[in-house]
Amino acid sequence: MQVQDQMQQQDGFTDVGAARTATERLADHVSGLRFESLPDDVVTKVKELLLHHLGLAFRGHADPTGQQTLKAAHYLSGSAGSCTVIGEQQPATVLDAVLANSFLMHHLGMDDFVIPPGIHAGILTHPTGLAVGELNHSSGRDYITAVAAGYDVIITLARVMYPWVLPLPRQPFMLYGPLASAAVAARLLRLSTLETAHALALAAHGGMGLLEGGVFVPVQSQVARNGVLAAVLAQSGMTEVPTMIEGKGGLYSSHVARVPDELEEKLQALGDEFEVMNVRTKRYLGSGLNIVPMELMLQLVKARALRAEDVARIDVTLPQDREQREAYRESKVGKHPAGSLRFLVAGVVSAGKVDPEGFARDRDTRLDAVLDNVHLHFEPSRQSRYCRIEVTTARGERFAAEGEDHVFPPVDWSDWLAEGGSQMYSPEQLARLLGFIQELEDVDDLQEVTRCLVPER
C-alpha cells in the first residue's frame, strides 16, 4: 500500500517538485492529449495507416496462418463477445478480436514500420483501437487521438535503445509493444491519468518474443492482447509501481541491461511532434530495412540492363549497427530466405523486379549463382537505412548507387481495399468503409466503421 499511497498524491503522482517517472510522464501525455491539438497531417496519417492495415487484414484472411489464428480466437471466445473480427460474421471478446485482427494486419510482414529502431506499431495500435473503441462506442476523434498517443509511447521508448546491438539481441517491438496497446486502450476506456500510469506499468510485464523460431508466429498479436489486458486490469483497480520502465528491475534494465541516457530527452519532447509522422509503409513482403537496398539494386538493373549472367560481384555497404542483425538473418536463410538481404539483392538481379515472396517461392539456380557473389560490408556512422551497392560485371565494369530512404508513391485506397476485400465484401460495403474512414473525425460511434468489416454475404 505504501507505493499506491505515494502515487495517489498530487493527482496520483509523486510529491510536488519531485521528478516523475517515465511511466507517469507517458501517462500524462496519453491522458492529456486532445484531438484539437493534433495537426491535420497527423489526423490524415492515422486514417491512412488504418486503411493500409485493413487492406492487409483482408489479404491475410485467406492465409493458412491467418485462418489458424481466427480459429484460435473463435475457440477462446466461444459464443461470447461483441467485438468485430475482420471478415467474420461471428464476433469475439475484445481480447480475442485484438488477437485475431492484429495477426491479420501483419500479413506477409507488410505492416508499417519506423526506422530507427525497427518498430511495427500499427499491428498494436489499430487492432486495439478498433476493438476497444467499438466496445465503448468511441468516436472517430477518440480513435485518432488514442492511436496517435499509442504511436508516441512505443516509438519514444524504442528510439533510445536499438536491441540488435546487444550481446543477446531482441526484437524491439516485443519489448515495448504492450505499452502501445495499453496506451490506446487506456485512452479509449477513459482511464484517469493515475489509472493510465498503472496500465502502462502493468503492460511492461507483457512483452515476449524470441529470435528463435518462425517469422510469422502471431507473437505480436499476443503482445497487443497483453497491453489491452493491462489496461482493463488497471480499470478494475489493479496497481503497479511507477518505476516499471527505468527502475533497477524495470523494462530497460531487465531486457537491455541499462537505462538509456537518451530517455530523458525523448520524454521531454513528448507532444512537440508526433511520432506517427515518421511511420512508413511497405508494398511487398520483408523488412523495412531492406527496401532501400532492393530499390537501389532494381535501379541499377534497369539503368544498366543487368542480367544474372552479367554479374561477377555485388558489394553491399550498410551501417555498422546492422551487422549482428544481418548475421542472424543469414543464419536463417535456409528456412526463411526472404529475410536475408543477400538473397533479396540476388533475387532482384535474377528476376529483374522486386518480388520477395516470388523469390522464395520460385528460387532457382540463377538466383543462387548471384547469391554466391553478393558480399555485405558495414561502416560506422551511417544512417539506419543507408545503403551503397556496387556491381562489378563479368566485363570488369563497375556501377554503383546509394541512398538513405525510399518513399513509395501514394496508394489508391479503393484499389487497395478491393484487392483482398472483394472476396468478402460487396463494392458498396467497401465504398462505405472507405467513406467512413476518410471522414473518421466526423464519426460519432466507431461501430459505424466496424459494421462495415462484417461481410454481408
ABEGO torsion letter per residue (X at the ends): XAAAAAAABGGGBBBBGBBBBAAAAAAAAAAABBAAABBAAAAAAAAAAAAAAAAAAAAAAABAAAAAAAAAAAAAAEABEABBBBGBABBBBAAAAAAAAAAAAABGGABBBBOOAGBBAAAAAAAAAAAAAAAAGBBAAAAAAAAAAAAAAAAAAAAABBAAABABBBBAAAAAAAAAAAAAAAAAAGBBAAAAAAAAAAAAAABBEBABEBAABAAAAAAAAAAAAAAAAAAAGBBBBAAAAABAABAAAAAAGBBBAAAAAAAAABGABBAAAABBBBABBEBAAAAAAAAAAAAAAAAAGBBAAABABBBBBBBAAAAAAAAAAAAAAAABAAABAAAAAAAAAAAGBBBAAAAAAABBAAAAAAAAABBBBBBBGBBAABBBBBBBBAAGBBBBBBBABBBBBBBBAAAAAAAAAAAABBAAAAAAAAAAAAAAAABABAAAAAAAABBAX
